[in-house]
Amino acid sequence: MSNLSTLIKCFCLPVFLILTFTSNISSQCFTNDLCSEAIDFTTPGGTTNCLTGCLTGAGPDVTNGTGCSDFSNIPTVWFTFTTDFNTEFINIDFASPDISLAQLAIYQGDCGGLIPLDCTIGNGGSGELSTVNVQPNTTYWLAVGSIGGQTGDFNICLTTILSGGTTCN
């Protein structure tokens, strides 16, 4: 009987540890909760690109901003995009069944010196930044967070508008 109990202890402990470790990994769906780990979201001029993101397990980030461009106390994930030679404006659209008060902000510069360009606080699971004036051939950073610490999945779309207002779908 002692061999059987030793076998059970030897088998069950590693299985328990593997299951516990795996469940902790799957509860965190982000890979981009640091500016330096931003997901590239570059969208050719005149088109729309949509991604699915997640705030579960994301930590707060310190940014150079106040009001809706300050993410120091809320879960935050990052995206980056570079405009092409003829992009004049962008639109950002956010939707989530899990996150009712989304915070969105666009920055210029680099992760070591972000400069707020525009921001908004959404309501009812949606939010948008519309007709944001951008410069051609420039890299921007997009922070997505949740006021009140809500986590979960979201969809985010970036539409680039060409000089003269043209958008191709």
PyMOL commands that set and color helices and strands:
alter all, ss='L'
color gray80, all
select helices_A, chain A and resi 2-26+35-37+67-69+147-149
alter helices_A, ss='H'
color red, helices_A
select strands_A, chain A and resi 39-40+48-54+76-82+87-95+102-108+115-121+126-133+139-146+153-162
alter strands_A, ss='S'
color yellow, strands_A
deselect
rebuild
show_as cartoon
